[in-house]
Amino acid sequence: MSSSEAAPGDPEDAEVIARSVTSPDRFSAIFDRHAAHIHRYLVRRIGPTAAEDALGETFLIAFRKRAGYDTERRDARPWLYGIATNLVAQRRRDEFRELKLREALGPPPDEEGHAERVADQVTAQAMGKLLDSALAELADGDRDTLTLFAGEGLSYEEIAAALDIPLGTVRSRLNRARRKVREALGRPDTTISKEISTHG
């Protein structure tokens, strides 16, 4: 789990996945090679507690979809990042719907004061995290792209594969995201990658 690369002499990811269609146990090698990277990415996106569940779900989805894997992609990590990114987006949509439902229902009378105190604490913490705020202001696609680039070190081509978007879209998203984060932080563009890679 410490490396995303196959050891010398070991089959590449594409071969492992192809073999796992008829020999499911072989898929464990994909987990061993990539779980640490995917877990780190998920921690950055949704926090350590939620990341544990999302990691398992990411690899479960990958396992279920392994028969359709494009074996032209020798490295499975961008594919796994794409699955994880979709899970993060779905989780946020679910949380948003739940929040709207709670707002519509309103808190019980005896919990209203407590809810206000919790909200104040959360707001205070959020205000103290400029980078979180800056990233939160980005469109989902821009934030996904910037996190994969600056936080996970993926190339433009790997991001395009992970998110299933054209290479030109990767470039435009990164340019837009960098500009907005730079404006929010009031810092030179060269510091953004370091900030995201060390944040959290």
C-alpha positions in Angstrom: 0.0 0.0 0.0 3.0 2.2 0.1 3.5 2.4 -3.6 1.3 3.1 -6.6 3.7 1.3 -9.0 3.9 -2.3 -9.8 7.1 -3.9 -8.5 9.6 -4.9 -11.2 8.4 -8.1 -12.9 4.8 -7.7 -11.6 2.0 -7.3 -14.1 0.7 -3.8 -14.8 -2.6 -2.6 -13.4 -4.4 -3.2 -16.7 -3.3 -6.8 -16.8 -4.2 -7.4 -13.2 -7.7 -6.0 -13.7 -8.2 -8.1 -16.8 -7.2 -11.2 -15.0 -9.4 -10.3 -12.0 -12.5 -10.7 -14.2 -12.1 -14.4 -14.0 -9.9 -14.5 -10.9 -11.5 -12.0 -8.5 -8.8 -12.4 -5.8 -6.3 -10.8 -8.1 -8.0 -7.4 -7.7 -6.6 -7.1 -4.2 -3.3 -6.1 -5.9 -5.0 -2.9 -7.2 -6.0 -2.1 -3.6 -2.6 -2.7 -2.3 -1.0 -0.5 -4.9 -3.4 2.5 -4.8 -5.4 2.6 -1.6 -3.0 4.9 0.2 -3.2 7.5 -2.6 -6.9 7.3 -2.9 -7.3 7.5 0.9 -5.1 10.6 1.1 -7.2 12.3 -1.6 -10.5 11.5 0.1 -9.2 12.8 3.5 -8.4 16.1 1.8 -11.9 16.2 0.2 -14.2 15.0 3.0 -12.1 14.5 6.2 -10.6 11.4 7.8 -13.8 9.8 9.2 -15.8 9.9 6.0 -12.8 9.0 4.0 -12.6 5.5 5.5 -16.1 4.6 4.3 -15.6 6.3 0.9 -12.3 4.4 0.4 -14.0 1.1 0.7 -16.9 2.2 -1.5 -14.4 3.4 -4.2 -12.8 0.1 -4.5 -16.1 -1.8 -4.3 -17.4 0.2 -7.3 -14.1 -0.4 -9.1 -14.3 -4.1 -8.4 -17.9 -4.2 -9.8 -16.9 -2.2 -12.9 -13.6 -4.1 -13.5 -14.9 -6.0 -16.6 -15.4 -2.6 -18.4 -12.0 -1.2 -17.5 -10.1 0.2 -20.5 -7.0 -1.9 -20.6 -5.3 0.7 -22.8 -4.9 2.6 -19.5 -1.9 0.8 -18.0 -2.1 2.7 -14.7 -5.5 2.4 -12.8 -4.9 5.3 -10.4 -6.6 8.0 -12.6 -9.6 5.7 -13.0 -9.8 5.2 -9.2 -9.5 9.0 -8.6 -12.4 9.5 -11.0 -14.6 7.0 -9.0 -13.6 8.7 -5.7 -14.3 12.2 -7.1 -17.8 11.0 -8.2 -18.4 9.7 -4.7 -17.4 13.0 -3.1 -19.8 14.8 -5.4 -22.6 12.4 -4.6 -21.9 12.8 -0.9 -22.1 16.5 -1.1 -25.4 16.4 -3.1 -26.8 14.1 -0.4 -25.6 16.4 2.4 -27.1 19.4 0.6 -30.5 17.8 0.3 -30.4 16.7 3.9 -29.5 20.2 5.0 -32.4 21.7 3.0 -34.8 19.2 4.5 -33.7 20.1 8.0 -33.9 23.8 7.3 -37.5 23.3 6.0 -38.5 21.3 9.0 -36.7 23.6 11.5 -35.1 22.4 14.8 -37.1 21.1 17.7 -37.8 24.0 20.3 -35.5 22.5 23.0 -32.6 22.1 20.6 -32.8 25.5 18.9 -30.3 27.2 21.3 -27.8 24.3 21.1 -28.1 24.3 17.3 -27.3 28.0 17.2 -24.2 27.5 19.4 -23.0 24.7 17.1 -23.5 26.8 14.1 -21.5 29.7 15.7 -18.6 27.3 16.4 -18.6 25.9 12.9 -18.8 29.4 11.4 -15.8 30.5 13.5 -13.7 27.6 12.5 -14.5 28.1 8.9 -13.6 31.7 9.0 -10.2 30.8 10.3 -9.4 28.6 7.3 -8.7 30.8 4.3 -7.7 28.0 2.0 -10.8 25.9 2.8 -12.9 29.0 2.1 -11.1 29.7 -1.1 -11.5 26.1 -2.4 -15.1 26.0 -1.3 -15.9 29.0 -3.6 -14.7 27.1 -6.6 -17.1 25.3 -8.9 -17.0 21.6 -8.3 -15.2 20.8 -11.5 -12.5 23.4 -10.9 -12.0 22.2 -7.3 -11.8 18.6 -8.4 -9.2 19.5 -11.0 -7.1 21.7 -8.8 -7.1 19.1 -6.0 -6.0 16.3 -8.3 -3.3 18.5 -9.8 -1.8 20.3 -6.7 -2.8 17.8 -4.0 -2.3 14.5 -5.7 0.3 15.4 -8.3 -1.6 14.1 -11.3 -0.5 15.3 -14.8 -2.9 17.1 -17.1 -3.4 13.8 -19.0 -4.1 11.8 -15.9 -6.6 14.4 -14.7 -8.3 14.3 -18.1 -8.6 10.5 -17.8 -9.7 10.6 -14.2 -12.5 13.1 -14.8 -13.3 12.0 -18.4 -12.8 15.5 -19.8 -10.8 16.9 -22.7 -7.2 18.1 -22.0 -8.1 21.6 -22.9 -10.8 21.6 -20.2 -8.2 20.5 -17.7 -6.1 23.5 -18.6 -8.9 26.0 -18.5 -10.2 24.7 -15.2 -6.7 24.9 -13.6 -6.2 28.5 -14.9 -9.5 29.6 -13.6 -9.1 27.8 -10.2 -5.6 29.2 -9.7 -6.7 32.7 -10.4 -9.6 32.5 -7.9 -7.6 30.9 -5.2 -4.7 33.4 -5.7 -7.2 36.3 -5.4 -8.8 34.8 -2.3 -5.5 34.2 -0.6 -3.7 37.3 -1.9 -0.6 35.2 -2.6 1.5 34.5 -5.7 0.4 31.7 -7.9 3.5 29.7 -7.2 2.4 29.1 -3.6 -0.9 27.5 -4.4 0.3 24.0 -5.1 2.3 24.0 -1.9 -0.6 25.2 0.1 -3.0 22.6 -1.2 -0.5 19.7 -0.9 0.3 20.5 2.7 -3.2 21.6 3.8 -5.2 19.4 6.2 
